[in-house]
């Protein structure tokens, strides 16, 4: 048994759905049992959100999930039809029909239970079961969605529960050392560790959803991602790299251009105020990143980054917590980017940070902030300098092919 | 408590959905509990069928129902959002979530059970529950659809079970004496009996789905149909007309131009062959109508009518049953129409048939077949002569206003 997941652009038209059915038909004839998880066709989800926008500016989250969960149902039914048409016994199910129970956090629900009994029975009978990704059902029977990229999570969760391999197919041929749209010689990786993949995803790589990788890591799911319509070899996302593989120091470089920097001058140097501010911001569901502080004379300068779409709410929350105090000012720098280098090899290779900063210096890039983790170094840079920063980092760590490398 | 149903053109755009929400908001503020049944937006169902056509010529009926049932879900979610946006507590449910259990005849399922416990509880809590029409769920949990016009059936079934009134809103302002698009002076009826409505629906009137009227009749549901966006008074569909109402002899005239006539010359005059032919045709799910035979010298001439879309399968089935015999020929007349006059008053008024035939004669229409029931007379006429036949029948029975009447 294998779980396969096809993304939105892979199923964007009836023709593409037929092509996927043809590929699945070949596998099904081998006797492989296939649980196929599908996303909504192409831009369907955006179209549905637009429809909701025609009705209200603030759609009730429960009703929005009711609306959005129709998208994958359409794809699932069409793919099952196409398979039946090719003589492959197949049946489609909504995730709720297969017991994909989630929390009731509409729009961003988490899977809490999954009873694969019915799925197993159907796979015994027909060989192919097509399942709607991205969605689930609360214990009370209300439909939920798992948030953007949630279909990856659905697929890996099913594979984890069934103890089988999970293959994620999309319009990207695998995991690259850096964005191939930005760096022409970007190299596709044969293997990447879950930890590196998590860091890359967190730093803006879009090929795999972080939550999916987390589940894969936790349950040791064999994860593979590759292109839907090419036969090119993809990337294995593994717990540890095969021993024979030469361990690179840096596996990938990313640029997240979706960040803004918030700076507070004159922040009270008082832990209870820090706690109050970050607690309030977290309470609004906003993730903040790259927090750093410098203290002098009982006051601090605080900076942190947030994604573009959350900056307004982060700023308002901050200002409201500080409203009883004086002597502080807030500034938002709207045009920054976070450039990161990720690699498990960093743990054992000293001097990676030095090479990272030297590369940025050679590129003439002005760093306005930095953070590091065990397997990652990030620098905040002016947004327009991000491509140049990536180019020099890629060159420094030998991550691209072609004349530049 | 009232059940209201809105048809596809009434909910075709987000703007129209908002307008319906505004109307419902007014009622909800009275304290009326509203179960609102909705169809798919505009031409959504046709669009989904086209999508399926891009994948296969013969979609598996179960998968087609999985596909089509997304249409109403979109409308239900949007209408609930719009109501919430106006401060009206409302929630949407798929029919399957409210226990609308049907047979497993995909594409044409019949309601077998309906547990209104959850609906009643939600109506207590919020006042407005929006429900997907047209669909249900089998005992095994598979999604089904009730066939074209099935949303009417959903609505009346819910009203029957809840013992409340059912209002059907669409782009038609009520039941007319004849098609207002064909006869300019067509009169809207204040009242019509269920029996008449059933005959009119069977003869091609599209305002209400027959199955919905059958359920209304059986369970004495007070049924009302009116225009969605006008304040014009609609039509009550009742068990018996109010006593004070002067009973017209003929209530309505219809023309069904979707008919073809099949003639078999030299049909064996043997009941077992009749039985075999009609049994085989019924086995293919084809309804036939206006059967008539004339016998001479041990052979018969058999004619019957079928709807356009079924004529090929009816003819093939017929020919296959007769294939072991000789001496017969089949002819299909593709351009006929069935013109009918319907009225409960016929039961007590003699001479209606005579007036019917005289009117056709005055119109110079050539009748090629006829059938009657207790409250209906139908004539098969050349298709191009149908409008003229209707015009003269409407004049004869005084069914239109204006200079012609």
Interface residues (C-beta under 8 A of the other chain):
Chain A: X13 X14 X15 X17 X18 X21 X48 X51 X52 X53 X54 X55 X56 X57 X58 X59 X60 X62 X63 X64 X66 X67 X69 X70 X73 X74 X76 X77 X78 X79 X80 X81 X82 X84 X85 X91 X92 X94 X97 X141 X142 X143
Chain B: X13 X14 X15 X17 X18 X21 X48 X51 X52 X53 X54 X55 X56 X57 X58 X59 X60 X62 X63 X64 X66 X67 X69 X70 X73 X74 X76 X77 X78 X79 X80 X81 X82 X84 X85 X91 X92 X94 X97 X141 X142 X143
